[in-house]
Amino acid sequence: MQLVVEQMRLDDIEENPDCEFEFFQCDACGDTKPLAGSMLYGHHRLCNDCVLLAEVGFELGQIKDIHELIDAMEDKRLEADCEFLRQEEKKLQN
């Protein structure tokens, strides 16, 4: 599964080299990640790392829909938001 998800990322870069340098905030983990290798599940965009988690979860029957993964990763998203706020605070102090 890892090889398939990595190939998705490489295919995206081959089709549009700029997507490696275009970023978005993943709806699952909350991190800012490259658009390359990301995937839309309904109206939720997941980064390449979370696509791997989602697809493995589907394959193993651990999750039934993408909302279960997003809900399970709430703590990770909150950590990402807190780190962003810490970095912004540092910028303002300098």
Backbone atoms as SQL, in Angstrom:
CREATE TABLE atoms (id INTEGER PRIMARY KEY, chain TEXT, resi INTEGER, resn TEXT, atom TEXT, x REAL, y REAL, z REAL);
INSERT INTO atoms VALUES
  (1, 'A', 1, 'MET', 'N', 0.829, -1.189, 0.000),
  (2, 'A', 1, 'MET', 'CA', 0.000, 0.000, 0.000),
  (3, 'A', 1, 'MET', 'C', 0.880, 1.261, 0.000),
  (4, 'A', 2, 'GLN', 'N', 1.991, 1.218, 0.743),
  (5, 'A', 2, 'GLN', 'CA', 2.894, 2.374, 0.779),
  (6, 'A', 2, 'GLN', 'C', 3.419, 2.709, -0.607),
  (7, 'A', 3, 'LEU', 'N', 3.746, 1.687, -1.368),
  (8, 'A', 3, 'LEU', 'CA', 4.272, 1.917, -2.717),
  (9, 'A', 3, 'LEU', 'C', 3.227, 2.554, -3.623),
  (10, 'A', 4, 'VAL', 'N', 1.989, 2.147, -3.473),
  (11, 'A', 4, 'VAL', 'CA', 0.901, 2.702, -4.294),
  (12, 'A', 4, 'VAL', 'C', 0.704, 4.183, -3.976),
  (13, 'A', 5, 'VAL', 'N', 0.685, 4.513, -2.687),
  (14, 'A', 5, 'VAL', 'CA', 0.470, 5.897, -2.276),
  (15, 'A', 5, 'VAL', 'C', 1.658, 6.770, -2.698),
  (16, 'A', 6, 'GLU', 'N', 2.861, 6.233, -2.585),
  (17, 'A', 6, 'GLU', 'CA', 4.050, 6.979, -3.042),
  (18, 'A', 6, 'GLU', 'C', 3.994, 7.197, -4.551),
  (19, 'A', 7, 'GLN', 'N', 3.534, 6.182, -5.282),
  (20, 'A', 7, 'GLN', 'CA', 3.424, 6.336, -6.736),
  (21, 'A', 7, 'GLN', 'C', 2.397, 7.395, -7.093),
  (22, 'A', 8, 'MET', 'N', 1.328, 7.515, -6.314),
  (23, 'A', 8, 'MET', 'CA', 0.342, 8.576, -6.535),
  (24, 'A', 8, 'MET', 'C', 1.018, 9.941, -6.445),
  (25, 'A', 9, 'ARG', 'N', 1.863, 10.107, -5.428),
  (26, 'A', 9, 'ARG', 'CA', 2.575, 11.373, -5.236),
  (27, 'A', 9, 'ARG', 'C', 3.490, 11.656, -6.432),
  (28, 'A', 10, 'LEU', 'N', 4.239, 10.644, -6.853),
  (29, 'A', 10, 'LEU', 'CA', 5.159, 10.812, -7.984),
  (30, 'A', 10, 'LEU', 'C', 4.401, 11.103, -9.280),
  (31, 'A', 11, 'ASP', 'N', 3.273, 10.445, -9.476),
  (32, 'A', 11, 'ASP', 'CA', 2.448, 10.687, -10.672),
  (33, 'A', 11, 'ASP', 'C', 1.930, 12.125, -10.687),
  (34, 'A', 12, 'ASP', 'N', 1.490, 12.611, -9.527),
  (35, 'A', 12, 'ASP', 'CA', 1.013, 13.996, -9.443),
  (36, 'A', 12, 'ASP', 'C', 2.123, 14.972, -9.815),
  (37, 'A', 13, 'ILE', 'N', 3.323, 14.721, -9.324),
  (38, 'A', 13, 'ILE', 'CA', 4.461, 15.604, -9.615),
  (39, 'A', 13, 'ILE', 'C', 4.811, 15.546, -11.096),
  (40, 'A', 14, 'GLU', 'N', 4.726, 14.360, -11.682),
  (41, 'A', 14, 'GLU', 'CA', 5.019, 14.218, -13.112),
  (42, 'A', 14, 'GLU', 'C', 3.992, 14.990, -13.954),
  (43, 'A', 15, 'GLU', 'N', 2.720, 14.916, -13.563),
  (44, 'A', 15, 'GLU', 'CA', 1.665, 15.602, -14.302),
  (45, 'A', 15, 'GLU', 'C', 1.709, 17.115, -14.095),
  (46, 'A', 16, 'ASN', 'N', 2.065, 17.532, -12.872),
  (47, 'A', 16, 'ASN', 'CA', 2.094, 18.955, -12.543),
  (48, 'A', 16, 'ASN', 'C', 3.231, 19.195, -11.542),
  (49, 'A', 17, 'PRO', 'N', 4.433, 19.473, -12.034),
  (50, 'A', 17, 'PRO', 'CA', 5.587, 19.629, -11.138),
  (51, 'A', 17, 'PRO', 'C', 5.389, 20.681, -10.041),
  (52, 'A', 18, 'ASP', 'N', 4.562, 21.682, -10.294),
  (53, 'A', 18, 'ASP', 'CA', 4.334, 22.722, -9.285),
  (54, 'A', 18, 'ASP', 'C', 3.602, 22.206, -8.048),
  (55, 'A', 19, 'CYS', 'N', 2.858, 21.111, -8.169),
  (56, 'A', 19, 'CYS', 'CA', 2.054, 20.634, -7.034),
  (57, 'A', 19, 'CYS', 'C', 2.927, 20.173, -5.875),
  (58, 'A', 20, 'GLU', 'N', 4.196, 19.915, -6.140),
  (59, 'A', 20, 'GLU', 'CA', 5.117, 19.550, -5.061),
  (60, 'A', 20, 'GLU', 'C', 5.382, 20.748, -4.148),
  (61, 'A', 21, 'PHE', 'N', 5.170, 21.950, -4.678),
  (62, 'A', 21, 'PHE', 'CA', 5.448, 23.173, -3.935),
  (63, 'A', 21, 'PHE', 'C', 4.187, 23.968, -3.603),
  (64, 'A', 22, 'GLU', 'N', 3.026, 23.368, -3.868),
  (65, 'A', 22, 'GLU', 'CA', 1.745, 23.953, -3.487),
  (66, 'A', 22, 'GLU', 'C', 1.273, 23.219, -2.238),
  (67, 'A', 23, 'PHE', 'N', 0.828, 23.968, -1.236),
  (68, 'A', 23, 'PHE', 'CA', 0.507, 23.368, 0.050),
  (69, 'A', 23, 'PHE', 'C', -0.940, 23.609, 0.446),
  (70, 'A', 24, 'PHE', 'N', -1.443, 22.770, 1.323),
  (71, 'A', 24, 'PHE', 'CA', -2.795, 22.887, 1.861),
  (72, 'A', 24, 'PHE', 'C', -2.776, 22.311, 3.274),
  (73, 'A', 25, 'GLN', 'N', -3.833, 22.578, 4.028),
  (74, 'A', 25, 'GLN', 'CA', -3.952, 22.012, 5.370),
  (75, 'A', 25, 'GLN', 'C', -4.805, 20.750, 5.288),
  (76, 'A', 26, 'CYS', 'N', -4.205, 19.630, 5.662),
  (77, 'A', 26, 'CYS', 'CA', -4.888, 18.341, 5.607),
  (78, 'A', 26, 'CYS', 'C', -6.076, 18.328, 6.562),
  (79, 'A', 27, 'ASP', 'N', -7.219, 17.858, 6.075),
  (80, 'A', 27, 'ASP', 'CA', -8.421, 17.799, 6.894),
  (81, 'A', 27, 'ASP', 'C', -8.357, 16.719, 7.971),
  (82, 'A', 28, 'ALA', 'N', -7.436, 15.790, 7.847),
  (83, 'A', 28, 'ALA', 'CA', -7.323, 14.728, 8.853),
  (84, 'A', 28, 'ALA', 'C', -6.294, 15.079, 9.924),
  (85, 'A', 29, 'CYS', 'N', -5.034, 15.295, 9.519),
  (86, 'A', 29, 'CYS', 'CA', -3.978, 15.521, 10.509),
  (87, 'A', 29, 'CYS', 'C', -3.794, 16.985, 10.874),
  (88, 'A', 30, 'GLY', 'N', -4.261, 17.890, 10.026),
  (89, 'A', 30, 'GLY', 'CA', -4.149, 19.318, 10.304),
  (90, 'A', 30, 'GLY', 'C', -2.827, 19.932, 9.903),
  (91, 'A', 31, 'ASP', 'N', -1.889, 19.128, 9.431),
  (92, 'A', 31, 'ASP', 'CA', -0.586, 19.646, 9.014),
  (93, 'A', 31, 'ASP', 'C', -0.679, 20.308, 7.645),
  (94, 'A', 32, 'THR', 'N', 0.220, 21.229, 7.396),
  (95, 'A', 32, 'THR', 'CA', 0.350, 21.831, 6.077),
  (96, 'A', 32, 'THR', 'C', 1.239, 20.912, 5.255),
  (97, 'A', 33, 'LYS', 'N', 0.693, 20.385, 4.161),
  (98, 'A', 33, 'LYS', 'CA', 1.380, 19.370, 3.365),
  (99, 'A', 33, 'LYS', 'C', 1.316, 19.722, 1.883),
  (100, 'A', 34, 'PRO', 'N', 2.237, 19.137, 1.098),
  (101, 'A', 34, 'PRO', 'CA', 2.208, 19.365, -0.358),
  (102, 'A', 34, 'PRO', 'C', 0.939, 18.777, -0.989),
  (103, 'A', 35, 'LEU', 'N', 0.481, 19.439, -2.010),
  (104, 'A', 35, 'LEU', 'CA', -0.690, 18.977, -2.747),
  (105, 'A', 35, 'LEU', 'C', -0.406, 17.650, -3.455),
  (106, 'A', 36, 'ALA', 'N', 0.847, 17.432, -3.824),
  (107, 'A', 36, 'ALA', 'CA', 1.231, 16.197, -4.519),
  (108, 'A', 36, 'ALA', 'C', 0.893, 14.980, -3.668),
  (109, 'A', 37, 'GLY', 'N', 0.168, 14.058, -4.252),
  (110, 'A', 37, 'GLY', 'CA', -0.188, 12.823, -3.568),
  (111, 'A', 37, 'GLY', 'C', -1.400, 12.927, -2.672),
  (112, 'A', 38, 'SER', 'N', -1.965, 14.116, -2.563),
  (113, 'A', 38, 'SER', 'CA', -3.166, 14.265, -1.739),
  (114, 'A', 38, 'SER', 'C', -4.362, 13.699, -2.501),
  (115, 'A', 39, 'MET', 'N', -5.452, 13.513, -1.755),
  (116, 'A', 39, 'MET', 'CA', -6.635, 12.946, -2.390),
  (117, 'A', 39, 'MET', 'C', -7.881, 13.541, -1.749),
  (118, 'A', 40, 'LEU', 'N', -8.887, 13.755, -2.586),
  (119, 'A', 40, 'LEU', 'CA', -10.186, 14.208, -2.093),
  (120, 'A', 40, 'LEU', 'C', -11.052, 13.002, -1.764),
  (121, 'A', 41, 'TYR', 'N', -11.625, 13.023, -0.569),
  (122, 'A', 41, 'TYR', 'CA', -12.631, 12.047, -0.154),
  (123, 'A', 41, 'TYR', 'C', -13.883, 12.877, 0.102),
  (124, 'A', 42, 'GLY', 'N', -14.773, 12.904, -0.859),
  (125, 'A', 42, 'GLY', 'CA', -15.911, 13.811, -0.756),
  (126, 'A', 42, 'GLY', 'C', -15.402, 15.230, -0.820),
  (127, 'A', 43, 'HIS', 'N', -15.646, 16.015, 0.220),
  (128, 'A', 43, 'HIS', 'CA', -15.137, 17.388, 0.243),
  (129, 'A', 43, 'HIS', 'C', -13.945, 17.532, 1.197),
  (130, 'A', 44, 'HIS', 'N', -13.382, 16.424, 1.655),
  (131, 'A', 44, 'HIS', 'CA', -12.220, 16.445, 2.538),
  (132, 'A', 44, 'HIS', 'C', -10.956, 16.088, 1.755),
  (133, 'A', 45, 'ARG', 'N', -9.946, 16.973, 1.827),
  (134, 'A', 45, 'ARG', 'CA', -8.665, 16.687, 1.185),
  (135, 'A', 45, 'ARG', 'C', -7.703, 16.165, 2.243),
  (136, 'A', 46, 'LEU', 'N', -7.113, 15.003, 1.961),
  (137, 'A', 46, 'LEU', 'CA', -6.145, 14.381, 2.853),
  (138, 'A', 46, 'LEU', 'C', -4.768, 14.376, 2.212),
  (139, 'A', 47, 'CYS', 'N', -3.760, 14.577, 3.044),
  (140, 'A', 47, 'CYS', 'CA', -2.373, 14.536, 2.572),
  (141, 'A', 47, 'CYS', 'C', -1.995, 13.098, 2.228),
  (142, 'A', 48, 'ASN', 'N', -0.879, 12.947, 1.583),
  (143, 'A', 48, 'ASN', 'CA', -0.408, 11.637, 1.156),
  (144, 'A', 48, 'ASN', 'C', -0.265, 10.681, 2.338),
  (145, 'A', 49, 'ASP', 'N', 0.242, 11.169, 3.474),
  (146, 'A', 49, 'ASP', 'CA', 0.396, 10.311, 4.657),
  (147, 'A', 49, 'ASP', 'C', -0.950, 9.823, 5.168),
  (148, 'A', 50, 'CYS', 'N', -1.934, 10.707, 5.205),
  (149, 'A', 50, 'CYS', 'CA', -3.259, 10.335, 5.695),
  (150, 'A', 50, 'CYS', 'C', -4.020, 9.477, 4.687),
  (151, 'A', 51, 'VAL', 'N', -3.730, 9.644, 3.401),
  (152, 'A', 51, 'VAL', 'CA', -4.315, 8.758, 2.385),
  (153, 'A', 51, 'VAL', 'C', -3.881, 7.324, 2.688),
  (154, 'A', 52, 'LEU', 'N', -2.615, 7.159, 3.021),
  (155, 'A', 52, 'LEU', 'CA', -2.118, 5.824, 3.364),
  (156, 'A', 52, 'LEU', 'C', -2.876, 5.276, 4.577),
  (157, 'A', 53, 'LEU', 'N', -3.013, 6.091, 5.625),
  (158, 'A', 53, 'LEU', 'CA', -3.746, 5.640, 6.812),
  (159, 'A', 53, 'LEU', 'C', -5.182, 5.278, 6.467),
  (160, 'A', 54, 'ALA', 'N', -5.829, 6.102, 5.654),
  (161, 'A', 54, 'ALA', 'CA', -7.222, 5.860, 5.279),
  (162, 'A', 54, 'ALA', 'C', -7.359, 4.563, 4.491),
  (163, 'A', 55, 'GLU', 'N', -6.529, 4.388, 3.498),
  (164, 'A', 55, 'GLU', 'CA', -6.653, 3.209, 2.640),
  (165, 'A', 55, 'GLU', 'C', -6.341, 1.921, 3.395),
  (166, 'A', 56, 'VAL', 'N', -5.357, 1.966, 4.286),
  (167, 'A', 56, 'VAL', 'CA', -5.064, 0.791, 5.117),
  (168, 'A', 56, 'VAL', 'C', -6.243, 0.526, 6.050),
  (169, 'A', 57, 'GLY', 'N', -6.787, 1.591, 6.642),
  (170, 'A', 57, 'GLY', 'CA', -7.948, 1.434, 7.516),
  (171, 'A', 57, 'GLY', 'C', -9.145, 0.839, 6.799),
  (172, 'A', 58, 'PHE', 'N', -9.392, 1.284, 5.565),
  (173, 'A', 58, 'PHE', 'CA', -10.484, 0.711, 4.772),
  (174, 'A', 58, 'PHE', 'C', -10.221, -0.765, 4.484),
  (175, 'A', 59, 'GLU', 'N', -9.007, -1.058, 4.058),
  (176, 'A', 59, 'GLU', 'CA', -8.649, -2.428, 3.683),
  (177, 'A', 59, 'GLU', 'C', -8.772, -3.388, 4.867),
  (178, 'A', 60, 'LEU', 'N', -8.386, -2.925, 6.059),
  (179, 'A', 60, 'LEU', 'CA', -8.445, -3.780, 7.249),
  (180, 'A', 60, 'LEU', 'C', -9.809, -3.766, 7.929),
  (181, 'A', 61, 'GLY', 'N', -10.718, -2.952, 7.404),
  (182, 'A', 61, 'GLY', 'CA', -12.049, -2.865, 7.982),
  (183, 'A', 61, 'GLY', 'C', -12.084, -2.104, 9.301),
  (184, 'A', 62, 'GLN', 'N', -11.055, -1.309, 9.570),
  (185, 'A', 62, 'GLN', 'CA', -11.001, -0.547, 10.815),
  (186, 'A', 62, 'GLN', 'C', -11.813, 0.738, 10.739),
  (187, 'A', 63, 'ILE', 'N', -11.994, 1.263, 9.535),
  (188, 'A', 63, 'ILE', 'CA', -12.850, 2.429, 9.333),
  (189, 'A', 63, 'ILE', 'C', -13.793, 2.153, 8.171),
  (190, 'A', 64, 'LYS', 'N', -14.981, 2.732, 8.273),
  (191, 'A', 64, 'LYS', 'CA', -15.989, 2.532, 7.227),
  (192, 'A', 64, 'LYS', 'C', -16.085, 3.730, 6.292),
  (193, 'A', 65, 'ASP', 'N', -15.795, 4.936, 6.846),
  (194, 'A', 65, 'ASP', 'CA', -15.809, 6.129, 6.005),
  (195, 'A', 65, 'ASP', 'C', -14.750, 7.107, 6.511),
  (196, 'A', 66, 'ILE', 'N', -14.480, 8.094, 5.714),
  (197, 'A', 66, 'ILE', 'CA', -13.380, 9.015, 5.993),
  (198, 'A', 66, 'ILE', 'C', -13.617, 9.823, 7.268),
  (199, 'A', 67, 'HIS', 'N', -14.876, 10.017, 7.627),
  (200, 'A', 67, 'HIS', 'CA', -15.188, 10.775, 8.842),
  (201, 'A', 67, 'HIS', 'C', -14.669, 10.075, 10.096),
  (202, 'A', 68, 'GLU', 'N', -14.637, 8.756, 10.085),
  (203, 'A', 68, 'GLU', 'CA', -14.098, 8.018, 11.233),
  (204, 'A', 68, 'GLU', 'C', -12.617, 8.326, 11.421),
  (205, 'A', 69, 'LEU', 'N', -11.863, 8.389, 10.333),
  (206, 'A', 69, 'LEU', 'CA', -10.444, 8.729, 10.424),
  (207, 'A', 69, 'LEU', 'C', -10.274, 10.170, 10.889),
  (208, 'A', 70, 'ILE', 'N', -11.033, 11.064, 10.315),
  (209, 'A', 70, 'ILE', 'CA', -10.936, 12.475, 10.693),
  (210, 'A', 70, 'ILE', 'C', -11.262, 12.653, 12.176),
  (211, 'A', 71, 'ASP', 'N', -12.307, 11.995, 12.651),
  (212, 'A', 71, 'ASP', 'CA', -12.651, 12.072, 14.068),
  (213, 'A', 71, 'ASP', 'C', -11.546, 11.491, 14.946),
  (214, 'A', 72, 'ALA', 'N', -10.966, 10.378, 14.520),
  (215, 'A', 72, 'ALA', 'CA', -9.914, 9.729, 15.301),
  (216, 'A', 72, 'ALA', 'C', -8.644, 10.581, 15.385),
  (217, 'A', 73, 'MET', 'N', -8.463, 11.475, 14.419),
  (218, 'A', 73, 'MET', 'CA', -7.246, 12.290, 14.381),
  (219, 'A', 73, 'MET', 'C', -7.451, 13.693, 14.949),
  (220, 'A', 74, 'GLU', 'N', -8.520, 13.891, 15.696),
  (221, 'A', 74, 'GLU', 'CA', -8.806, 15.209, 16.249),
  (222, 'A', 74, 'GLU', 'C', -7.655, 15.736, 17.104),
  (223, 'A', 75, 'ASP', 'N', -7.077, 14.898, 17.952),
  (224, 'A', 75, 'ASP', 'CA', -5.964, 15.342, 18.804),
  (225, 'A', 75, 'ASP', 'C', -4.772, 15.800, 17.969),
  (226, 'A', 76, 'LYS', 'N', -4.491, 15.084, 16.889),
  (227, 'A', 76, 'LYS', 'CA', -3.374, 15.451, 16.005),
  (228, 'A', 76, 'LYS', 'C', -3.635, 16.819, 15.376),
  (229, 'A', 77, 'ARG', 'N', -4.867, 17.075, 14.948),
  (230, 'A', 77, 'ARG', 'CA', -5.207, 18.373, 14.361),
  (231, 'A', 77, 'ARG', 'C', -5.051, 19.493, 15.381),
  (232, 'A', 78, 'LEU', 'N', -5.480, 19.239, 16.600),
  (233, 'A', 78, 'LEU', 'CA', -5.354, 20.248, 17.647),
  (234, 'A', 78, 'LEU', 'C', -3.888, 20.552, 17.947),
  (235, 'A', 79, 'GLU', 'N', -3.045, 19.515, 17.951),
  (236, 'A', 79, 'GLU', 'CA', -1.605, 19.723, 18.140),
  (237, 'A', 79, 'GLU', 'C', -1.035, 20.585, 17.025),
  (238, 'A', 80, 'ALA', 'N', -1.443, 20.328, 15.789),
  (239, 'A', 80, 'ALA', 'CA', -0.963, 21.110, 14.647),
  (240, 'A', 80, 'ALA', 'C', -1.413, 22.563, 14.777),
  (241, 'A', 81, 'ASP', 'N', -2.649, 22.783, 15.212),
  (242, 'A', 81, 'ASP', 'CA', -3.145, 24.148, 15.403),
  (243, 'A', 81, 'ASP', 'C', -2.372, 24.869, 16.506),
  (244, 'A', 82, 'CYS', 'N', -2.090, 24.174, 17.593),
  (245, 'A', 82, 'CYS', 'CA', -1.330, 24.769, 18.698),
  (246, 'A', 82, 'CYS', 'C', 0.086, 25.123, 18.256),
  (247, 'A', 83, 'GLU', 'N', 0.703, 24.251, 17.482),
  (248, 'A', 83, 'GLU', 'CA', 2.060, 24.531, 16.997),
  (249, 'A', 83, 'GLU', 'C', 2.054, 25.742, 16.080),
  (250, 'A', 84, 'PHE', 'N', 1.053, 25.854, 15.228),
  (251, 'A', 84, 'PHE', 'CA', 0.926, 27.010, 14.355),
  (252, 'A', 84, 'PHE', 'C', 0.815, 28.292, 15.185),
  (253, 'A', 85, 'LEU', 'N', -0.020, 28.254, 16.213),
  (254, 'A', 85, 'LEU', 'CA', -0.193, 29.432, 17.065),
  (255, 'A', 85, 'LEU', 'C', 1.095, 29.787, 17.803),
  (256, 'A', 86, 'ARG', 'N', 1.838, 28.784, 18.259),
  (257, 'A', 86, 'ARG', 'CA', 3.127, 29.041, 18.922),
  (258, 'A', 86, 'ARG', 'C', 4.097, 29.722, 17.964),
  (259, 'A', 87, 'GLN', 'N', 4.143, 29.250, 16.734),
  (260, 'A', 87, 'GLN', 'CA', 5.045, 29.837, 15.742),
  (261, 'A', 87, 'GLN', 'C', 4.643, 31.272, 15.421),
  (262, 'A', 88, 'GLU', 'N', 3.355, 31.524, 15.313),
  (263, 'A', 88, 'GLU', 'CA', 2.877, 32.884, 15.042),
  (264, 'A', 88, 'GLU', 'C', 3.210, 33.813, 16.212),
  (265, 'A', 89, 'GLU', 'N', 3.087, 33.320, 17.420),
  (266, 'A', 89, 'GLU', 'CA', 3.409, 34.110, 18.597),
  (267, 'A', 89, 'GLU', 'C', 4.897, 34.470, 18.621),
  (268, 'A', 90, 'LYS', 'N', 5.735, 33.502, 18.259),
  (269, 'A', 90, 'LYS', 'CA', 7.183, 33.758, 18.184),
  (270, 'A', 90, 'LYS', 'C', 7.490, 34.849, 17.159),
  (271, 'A', 91, 'LYS', 'N', 6.816, 34.798, 16.009),
  (272, 'A', 91, 'LYS', 'CA', 7.016, 35.791, 14.969),
  (273, 'A', 91, 'LYS', 'C', 6.656, 37.189, 15.472),
  (274, 'A', 92, 'LEU', 'N', 5.565, 37.278, 16.216),
  (275, 'A', 92, 'LEU', 'CA', 5.124, 38.565, 16.726),
  (276, 'A', 92, 'LEU', 'C', 6.067, 39.119, 17.796),
  (277, 'A', 93, 'GLN', 'N', 6.690, 38.243, 18.544),
  (278, 'A', 93, 'GLN', 'CA', 7.603, 38.662, 19.604),
  (279, 'A', 93, 'GLN', 'C', 8.945, 39.142, 19.052),
  (280, 'A', 94, 'ASN', 'N', 9.287, 38.704, 17.859),
  (281, 'A', 94, 'ASN', 'CA', 10.584, 39.097, 17.246),
  (282, 'A', 94, 'ASN', 'C', 10.493, 40.340, 16.471);
